[in-house]
Amino acid sequence: MAKYKLLVIDDEFDRRSSYYETVLGGDDFALSFVHSPSELDNLINEPVDGYIIDIFLDRGDWKLTASEVIDNYIIPPLRAKESEARARSPR
């Protein structure tokens, strides 16, 4: 059975990585971790099944809320894919 791909976005990954691995590190999930906004820029278009987002991204280079990550990074690619699918579907 294929693993569910999760993208974990957390500004305190070093402190919390063991928790993610303990809870989600079994046979069901493949975890990808984002430690910085630049990594998010590089990974946001990778296909995943879900996201885990730290609610306050306020350390290091992060100066965003989870809501801003969703609005600025996650929703736009989803809307683009949705528009492409609509354009390909016969009417």
C-alpha positions in Angstrom: 0.0 0.0 0.0 1.3 3.5 -0.9 2.1 5.9 1.9 0.3 9.2 2.3 2.7 12.0 1.6 2.6 14.8 4.2 4.4 18.1 4.0 5.3 19.4 7.5 5.9 23.1 7.8 7.4 24.1 11.1 9.9 26.8 12.2 10.9 24.7 15.3 11.6 21.5 13.5 14.8 20.8 15.5 12.8 20.8 18.7 9.7 18.9 17.4 11.1 16.5 14.8 11.1 13.5 17.2 7.4 14.1 17.9 6.5 14.0 14.2 8.6 10.8 13.7 7.0 9.2 16.8 3.4 10.0 15.8 3.6 9.7 12.0 6.8 7.7 11.3 5.1 4.4 10.7 4.2 2.6 7.5 1.3 4.9 6.6 3.1 8.2 6.0 6.0 9.6 4.1 7.1 12.9 5.7 8.8 15.8 3.9 9.9 18.7 6.1 10.1 22.4 5.4 12.4 24.4 7.7 12.4 27.8 6.0 10.4 29.9 3.5 12.9 29.3 0.8 12.4 25.5 1.2 8.6 26.1 1.0 9.1 28.0 -2.2 11.0 24.9 -3.6 8.6 22.2 -2.3 5.2 23.7 -2.5 4.4 22.3 -6.0 5.4 18.8 -5.0 2.3 16.5 -4.9 1.3 15.7 -1.4 -1.8 14.3 0.3 -1.8 16.7 3.2 -0.1 19.4 5.2 0.8 19.8 8.8 1.5 23.5 9.5 2.8 25.0 12.7 0.2 27.6 13.8 2.8 30.3 14.6 5.7 30.6 12.1 7.6 33.3 13.9 11.2 32.1 14.3 14.2 32.4 12.0 13.3 33.6 8.5 9.6 32.9 9.2 7.4 35.8 9.8 4.1 34.2 8.7 1.0 32.8 10.3 -0.4 29.4 9.3 -3.3 31.3 7.6 -0.8 33.3 5.5 1.0 30.0 4.4 -2.4 28.6 3.4 -3.5 31.7 1.6 -0.2 32.5 -0.1 1.3 29.1 -0.8 -1.2 26.2 -0.6 -4.4 27.6 -2.1 -2.9 29.2 -5.3 -1.5 26.0 -6.7 -4.7 24.1 -5.9 -6.7 26.8 -7.7 -4.4 26.6 -10.7 -4.8 22.8 -10.9 -8.5 23.2 -10.6 -8.6 25.7 -13.4 -6.5 23.4 -15.6 -8.8 20.5 -14.9 -11.8 22.6 -15.8 -10.2 23.8 -19.1 -9.4 20.1 -20.1 -12.9 18.8 -19.3 -15.4 18.5 -22.2 -18.4 20.7 -21.9 
